[in-house]
Amino acid sequence: MTKSISCADAGADCSWSATAETEEELMSKVANHAKEDHKGMEVTPELVAKIKSVIKEI
Ligand SMILES: [Zn+2]
């Protein structure tokens, strides 16, 4: 099962999306994206919970 996430699903005005085999790998891609493309965005526990709630399995 592949896991998929997009910024738009998390409520951000952003067209970025990613897929990964595991939730851990996906979250690390999200963290990198937040750091590089959403300058100054902090990946807080609340944000992680929100992201995990919108992860899709494809
Ligand atoms: Zn984004």
N, CA, C, O and the ligand as a Tripos MOL2 file, in Angstrom:
@<TRIPOS>MOLECULE
protein
  233   231    59     0     0
PROTEIN
NO_CHARGES

@<TRIPOS>ATOM
      1 N           0.8480   -1.1980    0.0000 N.3       1 MET1
      2 CA          0.0000    0.0000    0.0000 C.3       1 MET1
      3 C           0.8770    1.2390    0.0000 C.2       1 MET1
      4 O           1.7850    1.3720    0.8200 O.2       1 MET1
      5 N           0.5970    2.1450   -0.9290 N.am      2 THR2
      6 CA          1.3530    3.3950   -0.9910 C.3       2 THR2
      7 C           0.5750    4.5000   -0.2860 C.2       2 THR2
      8 O          -0.6350    4.6400   -0.4670 O.2       2 THR2
      9 N           1.2840    5.2770    0.5130 N.am      3 LYS3
     10 CA          0.6440    6.3850    1.2080 C.3       3 LYS3
     11 C           0.9060    7.6760    0.4600 C.2       3 LYS3
     12 O           1.9910    7.9010   -0.0770 O.2       3 LYS3
     13 N          -0.1120    8.5160    0.4400 N.am      4 SER4
     14 CA         -0.0470    9.7390   -0.3470 C.3       4 SER4
     15 C          -0.5070   10.9320    0.4880 C.2       4 SER4
     16 O          -1.4150   10.8310    1.3130 O.2       4 SER4
     17 N           0.1560   12.0710    0.2430 N.am      5 ILE5
     18 CA         -0.2280   13.2900    0.9590 C.3       5 ILE5
     19 C          -0.1180   14.4560   -0.0110 C.2       5 ILE5
     20 O           0.7570   14.4660   -0.8760 O.2       5 ILE5
     21 N          -0.9850   15.4210    0.1270 N.am      6 SER6
     22 CA         -0.7970   16.6660   -0.6130 C.3       6 SER6
     23 C          -1.0470   17.8300    0.3290 C.2       6 SER6
     24 O          -1.8720   17.7520    1.2390 O.2       6 SER6
     25 N          -0.3140   18.9130    0.0880 N.am      7 CYS7
     26 CA         -0.4800   20.1060    0.9180 C.3       7 CYS7
     27 C          -1.9160   20.6120    0.8600 C.2       7 CYS7
     28 O          -2.4630   21.0540    1.8700 O.2       7 CYS7
     29 N          -2.5270   20.5480   -0.3220 N.am      8 ALA8
     30 CA         -3.8900   21.0550   -0.4670 C.3       8 ALA8
     31 C          -4.8410   20.3010    0.4610 C.2       8 ALA8
     32 O          -5.7470   20.9000    1.0420 O.2       8 ALA8
     33 N          -4.6380   18.9800    0.6030 N.am      9 ASP9
     34 CA         -5.4820   18.1780    1.4980 C.3       9 ASP9
     35 C          -5.3480   18.6430    2.9410 C.2       9 ASP9
     36 O          -6.2920   18.5440    3.7240 O.2       9 ASP9
     37 N          -4.1680   19.1510    3.2870 N.am     10 ALA10
     38 CA         -3.9220   19.6190    4.6570 C.3      10 ALA10
     39 C          -4.3570   21.0660    4.8440 C.2      10 ALA10
     40 O          -4.1780   21.6450    5.9150 O.2      10 ALA10
     41 N          -4.9340   21.6480    3.7830 N.am     11 GLY11
     42 CA         -5.4790   22.9920    3.9070 C.3      11 GLY11
     43 C          -4.5310   24.0950    3.4700 C.2      11 GLY11
     44 O          -4.8370   25.2770    3.6310 O.2      11 GLY11
     45 N          -3.3620   23.7140    2.9090 N.am     12 ALA12
     46 CA         -2.4030   24.7260    2.4800 C.3      12 ALA12
     47 C          -2.6560   25.1040    1.0220 C.2      12 ALA12
     48 O          -3.1250   24.2840    0.2320 O.2      12 ALA12
     49 N          -2.3440   26.3410    0.6760 N.am     13 ASP13
     50 CA         -2.4860   26.8080   -0.6970 C.3      13 ASP13
     51 C          -1.1970   26.4670   -1.4460 C.2      13 ASP13
     52 O          -0.3450   27.3260   -1.6710 O.2      13 ASP13
     53 N          -1.0750   25.1970   -1.8240 N.am     14 CYS14
     54 CA          0.1830   24.6690   -2.3410 C.3      14 CYS14
     55 C          -0.1350   23.4230   -3.1480 C.2      14 CYS14
     56 O          -1.0030   22.6380   -2.7650 O.2      14 CYS14
     57 N           0.5630   23.2330   -4.2670 N.am     15 SER15
     58 CA          0.2470   22.1080   -5.1500 C.3      15 SER15
     59 C           1.1560   20.9100   -4.9230 C.2      15 SER15
     60 O           1.0960   19.9360   -5.6740 O.2      15 SER15
     61 N           2.0010   20.9700   -3.8920 N.am     16 TRP16
     62 CA          2.9410   19.8870   -3.6110 C.3      16 TRP16
     63 C           2.2150   18.6240   -3.1510 C.2      16 TRP16
     64 O           1.2140   18.6830   -2.4380 O.2      16 TRP16
     65 N           2.7450   17.4920   -3.5760 N.am     17 SER17
     66 CA          2.2380   16.2230   -3.0550 C.3      17 SER17
     67 C           3.3760   15.2190   -3.0680 C.2      17 SER17
     68 O           4.3840   15.4250   -3.7430 O.2      17 SER17
     69 N           3.2170   14.1290   -2.3210 N.am     18 ALA18
     70 CA          4.2570   13.1130   -2.2530 C.3      18 ALA18
     71 C           3.6300   11.7680   -1.9400 C.2      18 ALA18
     72 O           2.5230   11.6790   -1.4090 O.2      18 ALA18
     73 N           4.3700   10.7260   -2.2870 N.am     19 THR19
     74 CA          3.9510    9.3820   -1.9180 C.3      19 THR19
     75 C           5.1320    8.6710   -1.2750 C.2      19 THR19
     76 O           6.2860    9.0210   -1.5240 O.2      19 THR19
     77 N           4.8410    7.6670   -0.4430 N.am     20 ALA20
     78 CA          5.8820    6.8750    0.1910 C.3      20 ALA20
     79 C           5.2910    5.5440    0.6150 C.2      20 ALA20
     80 O           4.0730    5.3820    0.6910 O.2      20 ALA20
     81 N           6.1690    4.6000    0.8860 N.am     21 GLU21
     82 CA          5.7170    3.2700    1.2860 C.3      21 GLU21
     83 C           5.2930    3.2210    2.7500 C.2      21 GLU21
     84 O           4.4440    2.4160    3.1350 O.2      21 GLU21
     85 N           5.8910    4.0900    3.5610 N.am     22 THR22
     86 CA          5.5750    4.0720    4.9880 C.3      22 THR22
     87 C           5.2190    5.4770    5.4630 C.2      22 THR22
     88 O           5.5990    6.4750    4.8510 O.2      22 THR22
     89 N           4.4820    5.5270    6.5660 N.am     23 GLU23
     90 CA          4.1000    6.8180    7.1300 C.3      23 GLU23
     91 C           5.3330    7.5980    7.5790 C.2      23 GLU23
     92 O           5.3800    8.8210    7.4490 O.2      23 GLU23
     93 N           6.3380    6.8810    8.1110 N.am     24 GLU24
     94 CA          7.5490    7.5390    8.5880 C.3      24 GLU24
     95 C           8.2600    8.2480    7.4310 C.2      24 GLU24
     96 O           8.6870    9.3950    7.5560 O.2      24 GLU24
     97 N           8.3780    7.5320    6.2930 N.am     25 GLU25
     98 CA          9.0440    8.1020    5.1290 C.3      25 GLU25
     99 C           8.2510    9.3070    4.6160 C.2      25 GLU25
    100 O           8.8220   10.3330    4.2450 O.2      25 GLU25
    101 N           6.9350    9.1600    4.6020 N.am     26 LEU26
    102 CA          6.0940   10.2540    4.1250 C.3      26 LEU26
    103 C           6.2370   11.4830    5.0240 C.2      26 LEU26
    104 O           6.3340   12.6090    4.5350 O.2      26 LEU26
    105 N           6.2480   11.2610    6.3310 N.am     27 MET27
    106 CA          6.3660   12.3930    7.2520 C.3      27 MET27
    107 C           7.7160   13.0830    7.1030 C.2      27 MET27
    108 O           7.8080   14.2980    7.2820 O.2      27 MET27
    109 N           8.7730   12.3240    6.7750 N.am     28 SER28
    110 CA         10.0740   12.9710    6.5990 C.3      28 SER28
    111 C          10.0790   13.8080    5.3250 C.2      28 SER28
    112 O          10.7240   14.8560    5.2720 O.2      28 SER28
    113 N           9.3520   13.3450    4.2840 N.am     29 LYS29
    114 CA          9.2210   14.1650    3.0700 C.3      29 LYS29
    115 C           8.4420   15.4340    3.3680 C.2      29 LYS29
    116 O           8.7820   16.5110    2.8790 O.2      29 LYS29
    117 N           7.3900   15.3020    4.1780 N.am     30 VAL30
    118 CA          6.5910   16.4710    4.5620 C.3      30 VAL30
    119 C           7.4550   17.4650    5.3310 C.2      30 VAL30
    120 O           7.3840   18.6710    5.0920 O.2      30 VAL30
    121 N           8.2720   16.9570    6.2570 N.am     31 ALA31
    122 CA          9.1190   17.8350    7.0690 C.3      31 ALA31
    123 C          10.1100   18.5840    6.1850 C.2      31 ALA31
    124 O          10.3250   19.7830    6.3670 O.2      31 ALA31
    125 N          10.7180   17.8790    5.2230 N.am     32 ASN32
    126 CA         11.6520   18.5310    4.3050 C.3      32 ASN32
    127 C          10.9550   19.5970    3.4730 C.2      32 ASN32
    128 O          11.4750   20.6970    3.2840 O.2      32 ASN32
    129 N           9.7590   19.2510    2.9750 N.am     33 HIS33
    130 CA          9.0050   20.1970    2.1570 C.3      33 HIS33
    131 C           8.6390   21.4340    2.9700 C.2      33 HIS33
    132 O           8.7650   22.5600    2.4890 O.2      33 HIS33
    133 N           8.1890   21.2220    4.1950 N.am     34 ALA34
    134 CA          7.7950   22.3540    5.0500 C.3      34 ALA34
    135 C           8.9750   23.2770    5.2870 C.2      34 ALA34
    136 O           8.8380   24.5000    5.2870 O.2      34 ALA34
    137 N          10.1580   22.6590    5.4930 N.am     35 LYS35
    138 CA         11.3600   23.4340    5.7790 C.3      35 LYS35
    139 C          11.8180   24.2150    4.5500 C.2      35 LYS35
    140 O          12.1910   25.3840    4.6510 O.2      35 LYS35
    141 N          11.7870   23.5520    3.3770 N.am     36 GLU36
    142 CA         12.3550   24.1630    2.1770 C.3      36 GLU36
    143 C          11.3790   25.0860    1.4530 C.2      36 GLU36
    144 O          11.7810   26.1270    0.9330 O.2      36 GLU36
    145 N          10.1170   24.7160    1.4150 N.am     37 ASP37
    146 CA          9.1570   25.4500    0.5770 C.3      37 ASP37
    147 C           8.1640   26.2870    1.3680 C.2      37 ASP37
    148 O           7.5270   27.1810    0.8130 O.2      37 ASP37
    149 N           8.0280   26.0070    2.6480 N.am     38 HIS38
    150 CA          7.1700   26.8470    3.4930 C.3      38 HIS38
    151 C           8.0900   27.4610    4.5400 C.2      38 HIS38
    152 O           8.1430   27.0160    5.6870 O.2      38 HIS38
    153 N           8.8030   28.4820    4.1210 N.am     39 LYS39
    154 CA          9.8490   29.0580    4.9590 C.3      39 LYS39
    155 C           9.3420   29.3490    6.3660 C.2      39 LYS39
    156 O           8.3610   30.0670    6.5590 O.2      39 LYS39
    157 N          10.0270   28.7800    7.3270 N.am     40 GLY40
    158 CA          9.6960   29.0700    8.7060 C.3      40 GLY40
    159 C           8.5520   28.2600    9.2780 C.2      40 GLY40
    160 O           8.2090   28.4110   10.4510 O.2      40 GLY40
    161 N           7.9370   27.3730    8.4350 N.am     41 MET41
    162 CA          6.8290   26.5790    8.9700 C.3      41 MET41
    163 C           7.3610   25.5560    9.9640 C.2      41 MET41
    164 O           8.3010   24.8170    9.6730 O.2      41 MET41
    165 N           6.7550   25.5260   11.1210 N.am     42 GLU42
    166 CA          7.1500   24.5720   12.1460 C.3      42 GLU42
    167 C           6.2490   23.3610   12.0790 C.2      42 GLU42
    168 O           5.0250   23.4850   12.0370 O.2      42 GLU42
    169 N           6.8650   22.1800   12.0710 N.am     43 VAL43
    170 CA          6.0780   20.9500   12.0660 C.3      43 VAL43
    171 C           5.7650   20.5970   13.5230 C.2      43 VAL43
    172 O           6.4790   19.8360   14.1740 O.2      43 VAL43
    173 N           4.6830   21.1770   13.9950 N.am     44 THR44
    174 CA          4.2700   20.9890   15.3830 C.3      44 THR44
    175 C           3.5090   19.6750   15.5310 C.2      44 THR44
    176 O           3.0470   19.1150   14.5370 O.2      44 THR44
    177 N           3.3750   19.1790   16.7560 N.am     45 PRO45
    178 CA          2.5680   17.9640   16.9650 C.3      45 PRO45
    179 C           1.1550   18.1120   16.4130 C.2      45 PRO45
    180 O           0.5850   17.1430   15.9100 O.2      45 PRO45
    181 N           0.5810   19.3160   16.5020 N.am     46 GLU46
    182 CA         -0.7600   19.5470   15.9660 C.3      46 GLU46
    183 C          -0.7690   19.3920   14.4460 C.2      46 GLU46
    184 O          -1.6910   18.8140   13.8710 O.2      46 GLU46
    185 N           0.2850   19.9250   13.8030 N.am     47 LEU47
    186 CA          0.3770   19.8310   12.3450 C.3      47 LEU47
    187 C           0.5790   18.3740   11.9320 C.2      47 LEU47
    188 O          -0.0260   17.9070   10.9670 O.2      47 LEU47
    189 N           1.4270   17.6630   12.6620 N.am     48 VAL48
    190 CA          1.6580   16.2470   12.3580 C.3      48 VAL48
    191 C           0.3390   15.4700   12.4520 C.2      48 VAL48
    192 O           0.0450   14.6380   11.5940 O.2      48 VAL48
    193 N          -0.4520   15.7430   13.4960 N.am     49 ALA49
    194 CA         -1.7290   15.0600   13.6660 C.3      49 ALA49
    195 C          -2.6560   15.3690   12.4970 C.2      49 ALA49
    196 O          -3.3560   14.4890   11.9960 O.2      49 ALA49
    197 N          -2.6530   16.6260   12.0710 N.am     50 LYS50
    198 CA         -3.5120   17.0200   10.9550 C.3      50 LYS50
    199 C          -3.0680   16.3270    9.6710 C.2      50 LYS50
    200 O          -3.8930   15.8190    8.9110 O.2      50 LYS50
    201 N          -1.7640   16.3120    9.4390 N.am     51 ILE51
    202 CA         -1.2350   15.6770    8.2440 C.3      51 ILE51
    203 C          -1.5850   14.1850    8.2390 C.2      51 ILE51
    204 O          -2.0280   13.6420    7.2270 O.2      51 ILE51
    205 N          -1.3770   13.5400    9.3830 N.am     52 LYS52
    206 CA         -1.6690   12.0990    9.4580 C.3      52 LYS52
    207 C          -3.1450   11.8180    9.1910 C.2      52 LYS52
    208 O          -3.4950   10.7670    8.6540 O.2      52 LYS52
    209 N          -4.0080   12.7590    9.5670 N.am     53 SER53
    210 CA         -5.4470   12.5470    9.3690 C.3      53 SER53
    211 C          -5.8460   12.6540    7.9120 C.2      53 SER53
    212 O          -6.9200   12.1870    7.5330 O.2      53 SER53
    213 N          -4.9910   13.2690    7.0730 N.am     54 VAL54
    214 CA         -5.3570   13.4250    5.6590 C.3      54 VAL54
    215 C          -4.4890   12.5600    4.7350 C.2      54 VAL54
    216 O          -4.5750   12.6780    3.5130 O.2      54 VAL54
    217 N          -3.6610   11.7010    5.3160 N.am     55 ILE55
    218 CA         -2.8830   10.7680    4.4980 C.3      55 ILE55
    219 C          -3.8540    9.7870    3.8320 C.2      55 ILE55
    220 O          -4.7570    9.2450    4.4690 O.2      55 ILE55
    221 N          -3.6360    9.5790    2.5210 N.am     56 LYS56
    222 CA         -4.4820    8.6430    1.7790 C.3      56 LYS56
    223 C          -3.6710    7.4170    1.4100 C.2      56 LYS56
    224 O          -2.4620    7.5000    1.1930 O.2      56 LYS56
    225 N          -4.3410    6.2850    1.3410 N.am     57 GLU57
    226 CA         -3.6720    5.0750    0.8590 C.3      57 GLU57
    227 C          -4.1410    4.8030   -0.5450 C.2      57 GLU57
    228 O          -5.3380    4.7270   -0.8220 O.2      57 GLU57
    229 N          -3.1560    4.6550   -1.4440 N.am     58 ILE58
    230 CA         -3.4960    4.4770   -2.8570 C.3      58 ILE58
    231 C          -2.9080    3.1840   -3.4030 C.2      58 ILE58
    232 O          -3.0930    2.8700   -4.5790 O.2      58 ILE58
    233 ZN          3.3750   22.7740    0.5070 Zn       59 ZN59
@<TRIPOS>BOND
     1     1     2 1
     2     2     3 1
     3     3     4 2
     4     3     5 am
     5     5     6 1
     6     6     7 1
     7     7     8 2
     8     7     9 am
     9     9    10 1
    10    10    11 1
    11    11    12 2
    12    11    13 am
    13    13    14 1
    14    14    15 1
    15    15    16 2
    16    15    17 am
    17    17    18 1
    18    18    19 1
    19    19    20 2
    20    19    21 am
    21    21    22 1
    22    22    23 1
    23    23    24 2
    24    23    25 am
    25    25    26 1
    26    26    27 1
    27    27    28 2
    28    27    29 am
    29    29    30 1
    30    30    31 1
    31    31    32 2
    32    31    33 am
    33    33    34 1
    34    34    35 1
    35    35    36 2
    36    35    37 am
    37    37    38 1
    38    38    39 1
    39    39    40 2
    40    39    41 am
    41    41    42 1
    42    42    43 1
    43    43    44 2
    44    43    45 am
    45    45    46 1
    46    46    47 1
    47    47    48 2
    48    47    49 am
    49    49    50 1
    50    50    51 1
    51    51    52 2
    52    51    53 am
    53    53    54 1
    54    54    55 1
    55    55    56 2
    56    55    57 am
    57    57    58 1
    58    58    59 1
    59    59    60 2
    60    59    61 am
    61    61    62 1
    62    62    63 1
    63    63    64 2
    64    63    65 am
    65    65    66 1
    66    66    67 1
    67    67    68 2
    68    67    69 am
    69    69    70 1
    70    70    71 1
    71    71    72 2
    72    71    73 am
    73    73    74 1
    74    74    75 1
    75    75    76 2
    76    75    77 am
    77    77    78 1
    78    78    79 1
    79    79    80 2
    80    79    81 am
    81    81    82 1
    82    82    83 1
    83    83    84 2
    84    83    85 am
    85    85    86 1
    86    86    87 1
    87    87    88 2
    88    87    89 am
    89    89    90 1
    90    90    91 1
    91    91    92 2
    92    91    93 am
    93    93    94 1
    94    94    95 1
    95    95    96 2
    96    95    97 am
    97    97    98 1
    98    98    99 1
    99    99   100 2
   100    99   101 am
   101   101   102 1
   102   102   103 1
   103   103   104 2
   104   103   105 am
   105   105   106 1
   106   106   107 1
   107   107   108 2
   108   107   109 am
   109   109   110 1
   110   110   111 1
   111   111   112 2
   112   111   113 am
   113   113   114 1
   114   114   115 1
   115   115   116 2
   116   115   117 am
   117   117   118 1
   118   118   119 1
   119   119   120 2
   120   119   121 am
   121   121   122 1
   122   122   123 1
   123   123   124 2
   124   123   125 am
   125   125   126 1
   126   126   127 1
   127   127   128 2
   128   127   129 am
   129   129   130 1
   130   130   131 1
   131   131   132 2
   132   131   133 am
   133   133   134 1
   134   134   135 1
   135   135   136 2
   136   135   137 am
   137   137   138 1
   138   138   139 1
   139   139   140 2
   140   139   141 am
   141   141   142 1
   142   142   143 1
   143   143   144 2
   144   143   145 am
   145   145   146 1
   146   146   147 1
   147   147   148 2
   148   147   149 am
   149   149   150 1
   150   150   151 1
   151   151   152 2
   152   151   153 am
   153   153   154 1
   154   154   155 1
   155   155   156 2
   156   155   157 am
   157   157   158 1
   158   158   159 1
   159   159   160 2
   160   159   161 am
   161   161   162 1
   162   162   163 1
   163   163   164 2
   164   163   165 am
   165   165   166 1
   166   166   167 1
   167   167   168 2
   168   167   169 am
   169   169   170 1
   170   170   171 1
   171   171   172 2
   172   171   173 am
   173   173   174 1
   174   174   175 1
   175   175   176 2
   176   175   177 am
   177   177   178 1
   178   178   179 1
   179   179   180 2
   180   179   181 am
   181   181   182 1
   182   182   183 1
   183   183   184 2
   184   183   185 am
   185   185   186 1
   186   186   187 1
   187   187   188 2
   188   187   189 am
   189   189   190 1
   190   190   191 1
   191   191   192 2
   192   191   193 am
   193   193   194 1
   194   194   195 1
   195   195   196 2
   196   195   197 am
   197   197   198 1
   198   198   199 1
   199   199   200 2
   200   199   201 am
   201   201   202 1
   202   202   203 1
   203   203   204 2
   204   203   205 am
   205   205   206 1
   206   206   207 1
   207   207   208 2
   208   207   209 am
   209   209   210 1
   210   210   211 1
   211   211   212 2
   212   211   213 am
   213   213   214 1
   214   214   215 1
   215   215   216 2
   216   215   217 am
   217   217   218 1
   218   218   219 1
   219   219   220 2
   220   219   221 am
   221   221   222 1
   222   222   223 1
   223   223   224 2
   224   223   225 am
   225   225   226 1
   226   226   227 1
   227   227   228 2
   228   227   229 am
   229   229   230 1
   230   230   231 1
   231   231   232 2
@<TRIPOS>SUBSTRUCTURE
     1 MET1         2 RESIDUE 1 A MET
     2 THR2         6 RESIDUE 1 A THR
     3 LYS3        10 RESIDUE 1 A LYS
     4 SER4        14 RESIDUE 1 A SER
     5 ILE5        18 RESIDUE 1 A ILE
     6 SER6        22 RESIDUE 1 A SER
     7 CYS7        26 RESIDUE 1 A CYS
     8 ALA8        30 RESIDUE 1 A ALA
     9 ASP9        34 RESIDUE 1 A ASP
    10 ALA10       38 RESIDUE 1 A ALA
    11 GLY11       42 RESIDUE 1 A GLY
    12 ALA12       46 RESIDUE 1 A ALA
    13 ASP13       50 RESIDUE 1 A ASP
    14 CYS14       54 RESIDUE 1 A CYS
    15 SER15       58 RESIDUE 1 A SER
    16 TRP16       62 RESIDUE 1 A TRP
    17 SER17       66 RESIDUE 1 A SER
    18 ALA18       70 RESIDUE 1 A ALA
    19 THR19       74 RESIDUE 1 A THR
    20 ALA20       78 RESIDUE 1 A ALA
    21 GLU21       82 RESIDUE 1 A GLU
    22 THR22       86 RESIDUE 1 A THR
    23 GLU23       90 RESIDUE 1 A GLU
    24 GLU24       94 RESIDUE 1 A GLU
    25 GLU25       98 RESIDUE 1 A GLU
    26 LEU26      102 RESIDUE 1 A LEU
    27 MET27      106 RESIDUE 1 A MET
    28 SER28      110 RESIDUE 1 A SER
    29 LYS29      114 RESIDUE 1 A LYS
    30 VAL30      118 RESIDUE 1 A VAL
    31 ALA31      122 RESIDUE 1 A ALA
    32 ASN32      126 RESIDUE 1 A ASN
    33 HIS33      130 RESIDUE 1 A HIS
    34 ALA34      134 RESIDUE 1 A ALA
    35 LYS35      138 RESIDUE 1 A LYS
    36 GLU36      142 RESIDUE 1 A GLU
    37 ASP37      146 RESIDUE 1 A ASP
    38 HIS38      150 RESIDUE 1 A HIS
    39 LYS39      154 RESIDUE 1 A LYS
    40 GLY40      158 RESIDUE 1 A GLY
    41 MET41      162 RESIDUE 1 A MET
    42 GLU42      166 RESIDUE 1 A GLU
    43 VAL43      170 RESIDUE 1 A VAL
    44 THR44      174 RESIDUE 1 A THR
    45 PRO45      178 RESIDUE 1 A PRO
    46 GLU46      182 RESIDUE 1 A GLU
    47 LEU47      186 RESIDUE 1 A LEU
    48 VAL48      190 RESIDUE 1 A VAL
    49 ALA49      194 RESIDUE 1 A ALA
    50 LYS50      198 RESIDUE 1 A LYS
    51 ILE51      202 RESIDUE 1 A ILE
    52 LYS52      206 RESIDUE 1 A LYS
    53 SER53      210 RESIDUE 1 A SER
    54 VAL54      214 RESIDUE 1 A VAL
    55 ILE55      218 RESIDUE 1 A ILE
    56 LYS56      222 RESIDUE 1 A LYS
    57 GLU57      226 RESIDUE 1 A GLU
    58 ILE58      230 RESIDUE 1 A ILE
    59 ZN59       233 GROUP 0 **** ****
